[in-house]
Amino acid sequence: MTKSRHGTDAFTRPDTPTAPSAPSASSAPSVSPPGPTWAVDSPALGTGLTARPCGDPLRPAEPPPATGTPVALALSGGGCRATLSALGFIRLLADTGLLRRLRYSSSVSGGSIANACLATAWPALRERDFTPRAVDELVIAPVVDQVSSHSLKRALLRDSWRTLGPTTRTDLLARRLDDWFLAQTELAHLDPQVRWIINAANLTTGVRFTFERDVYGDYTIGLAPTAGTGLRLSHAVSASAAVPGAFPPVVLDSAPFPCATHRPALLDGGVYDNTGLEALDSDRYRHTFLCVLNAGGLLRPGMYGRVPVIRDLARANSLLYRQSTALRTRATIERFLRGAAADPAGEVPPGARRGILVQLSTDFPLADPVLHRWRATFPEHRTHDGRDLALVPTVFDRLSPALCRALVHRGWWLGGAGLAAYHPELLPADLTKFHPPQR
């Protein structure tokens, strides 16, 4: 665990030059002593009660250096659709040799299930040199077997009698994740080779709440160490996937957090940032190769419901989600463009990044020669039973084995297409050396 009095990541004071973008507003009052006035901190703009950074010195430990450019991974929410396509995306990193260079892995909701499964299997994957076959056997197959034979939603309904006491539905979700995938792994026991970041949303502060191997908290209430807490990875994932309405908030004790004035109440990280990007968008991570998969839901035009009040509130919520996701996506692509314009052999300049960002609905250009070769070797399959895979509902229901494999393959294919279109140097000259996941 490292400590520093200098801002180093998403917990940096937002009024310092190196800090990431701060949230524009919060329902919580100031939680730390007043500091320099922000340019946008004005009651006239509706931002006079913006939450303040805690200023505590505790920071997450940095992972060890990688051989070559380190890789950062961001996996979005989106239920089982996001979980399965994220597993395919991870498999593509194994095929290209990028997985062994993974040093940062950030996720939300359904993507957090894939992230946690990868974290749990990481020591065994390293022993097997991060081969595609090892990923298939240790990460993908266990998830596909469970999701195609059991309904997480029904399992929670069967156990609902347990909520008659202090246990909540979110607690039941954590127990089921332990039984199926995570084997009661504690956060403090995760492998330190990667900085694992599980994101939730803190309702009391209005900002992103992080669970990591050595710390948990947010930038307004400060960070607390995980050592000795017994916090399990399943607790973090259940908070990250606690969809409002379906699951109650995860309420934590405020005592460990140095600047907390209220108990943290945590919900699905997608409420704040469904891309998982905020944890990695600071300039201090520009040296990493950023791989982003957005498997979130799509907003479709046309009729959107019949009950007026419920319909309009649901549509407004969808529009807000679409806006926040679009803004983060646009900012990341702009950084990629600046990275592409820079000297490929030189340092990545401030404000630039290198990497790929793909969505389940991404349409790639047809003219690119390397992408044409990728398509010719591995034909695109974006539908299942006549439905676009991007339109698979955001659920935690039982899915057919064929649909599970189609989603895994889609995530794998998109990762390869993204590299072919924008970073072909990371693909082998002979693509037939790749063996795609089973469809």
Secondary structure, DSSP 8 states (H G I E B T S, - for coil): -EE-SS--STTS-TTSTT-----S--SS---S---S--TT--GGGT-TT--------EE-------SSS-EEEEE---HHHHHHHHHHHHHHHHHHT-GGGEEEEEEEHHHHHHHHHHHHHHHHHHHTTT-HHHHIIIIIHHHHHHHHH--HHHHHHHTGGGGGSS--HHHHHHHHHIIIIITT-BGGGS-TTSEEEEEEEETTTTEEEEE-SSEEEETTTEEEE-TTT--BHHHHHHHHT--BTTB--EE--STTSTT-SS--EEEEGGGT-TTS-GGG-SGGGTTSEEEEEE-------S---SSHHHHHHHHHHHHHHHHHHHHHHHHHHHHHHHHHHS-TTS---TT--EEEEEETT----S--HHHHHHHHHS----EETTEEGGGS-S--S---HHHHHHHHHHHHHHHHHHHHHH-GGGS-S-GGG------
